[in-house]
Amino acid sequence: MLFSGLTIFISCLGLLALIAYMAETRMKEIAVRKVLGASLTQVTSLLSVDFIKLVIIAILIASPIAWWIMDKWLQDYSYRIQIQWYYFVIAGLLAILISMATISYQAIKAALSNPVNSLRNE
């Protein structure tokens, strides 16, 4: 359980670095959108939608592979359980929630920044 938590923490740090880089490269776009009247929700969703799509694609790719590997692994046991579909749904929802918490921190930070500071350098 400790190593699972450590793995999730390291993946959240990687996701945080990726969203920070993307927010930094799109700072001018965010500033222009804010000057033109974009709300906090619109700017946050602008940055979050791409990553959530990637997380959902990763879940859709990883779930059948994980089911197949676990099914093969469990066939060797005399007392085995059936892998239920809702295990993967719960794991996918947890992955989406964790990634949303990680992404929303940096997206809100970028959305609350002063647009004058990033447009002044232009």
C-alpha positions in Angstrom: 0.0 0.0 0.0 2.9 2.3 0.7 4.4 1.8 -2.7 1.0 2.3 -4.4 0.7 5.6 -2.6 4.2 6.5 -3.6 3.5 5.6 -7.2 0.3 7.8 -7.2 2.2 10.6 -5.6 5.0 10.5 -8.3 2.5 10.3 -11.1 0.7 13.4 -9.6 4.0 15.2 -9.5 4.6 14.4 -13.2 1.1 15.5 -14.1 1.6 18.7 -12.1 4.8 19.5 -14.0 3.1 18.8 -17.3 0.2 21.1 -16.6 2.6 23.8 -15.2 4.6 23.6 -18.5 1.4 23.8 -20.6 0.1 26.7 -18.6 3.4 28.6 -18.9 3.5 28.1 -22.7 -0.2 29.2 -23.0 0.1 32.1 -20.6 -0.4 34.7 -23.4 -3.5 32.9 -24.6 -4.9 32.7 -21.1 -4.2 36.4 -20.5 -5.9 37.5 -23.7 -8.9 35.3 -22.8 -9.1 36.9 -19.4 -8.9 40.4 -20.8 -11.7 39.6 -23.2 -13.9 38.4 -20.3 -13.3 34.7 -19.8 -14.3 33.4 -16.4 -12.3 31.3 -14.0 -14.3 28.3 -15.0 -13.7 28.8 -18.7 -9.9 29.2 -18.3 -9.8 26.2 -16.0 -11.7 24.0 -18.4 -9.5 25.2 -21.2 -6.5 23.7 -19.5 -8.2 20.7 -18.0 -10.1 19.2 -20.9 -7.0 18.0 -22.8 -5.6 16.2 -19.8 -8.9 14.6 -18.8 -9.2 13.2 -22.4 -5.8 11.7 -22.1 -6.6 10.1 -18.7 -9.8 8.6 -20.1 -8.0 7.2 -23.1 -5.4 5.8 -20.8 -8.1 4.1 -18.7 -9.8 2.7 -21.8 -6.4 1.2 -23.0 -5.2 0.0 -19.6 -8.5 -1.6 -18.3 -8.8 -4.5 -20.8 -5.1 -5.2 -20.6 -5.2 -5.3 -16.8 -8.3 -7.5 -16.9 -6.7 -9.9 -19.3 -3.4 -10.1 -17.2 -5.2 -10.5 -13.9 -7.5 -13.2 -15.4 -4.5 -15.2 -16.6 -2.8 -14.7 -13.3 -5.8 -15.8 -11.2 -6.3 -19.0 -13.3 -3.4 -20.6 -11.5 -5.3 -20.6 -8.1 -7.7 -23.3 -7.0 -9.8 -20.8 -5.1 -10.2 -17.9 -7.4 -12.5 -14.9 -7.7 -14.1 -13.4 -10.8 -12.9 -10.0 -11.7 -15.9 -7.7 -11.7 -16.3 -4.8 -14.1 -17.0 -2.3 -11.4 -13.5 -2.6 -10.0 -12.2 -1.0 -13.2 -14.9 1.7 -13.1 -14.0 2.6 -9.5 -10.3 2.7 -10.3 -11.0 4.8 -13.4 -13.1 7.3 -11.4 -10.4 7.5 -8.7 -7.8 8.2 -11.4 -10.0 10.9 -12.9 -10.6 12.5 -9.5 -6.9 12.5 -8.6 -5.9 13.9 -11.9 -8.6 16.6 -11.7 -7.4 17.6 -8.2 -3.8 17.8 -9.5 -4.8 19.7 -12.7 -7.2 22.1 -11.1 -4.6 23.4 -8.7 -2.3 24.6 -11.5 -5.2 25.6 -13.8 -6.7 27.8 -11.1 -3.3 29.3 -10.3 -2.9 30.2 -13.9 -6.4 31.6 -14.2 -6.0 33.8 -11.2 -2.7 35.3 -12.4 -2.7 39.0 -13.4 -3.0 39.2 -17.3 -1.1 42.5 -17.3 2.1 40.8 -16.2 2.1 38.3 -19.1 1.0 40.8 -21.7 3.5 43.4 -20.7 6.4 41.3 -21.9 5.0 41.2 -25.5 
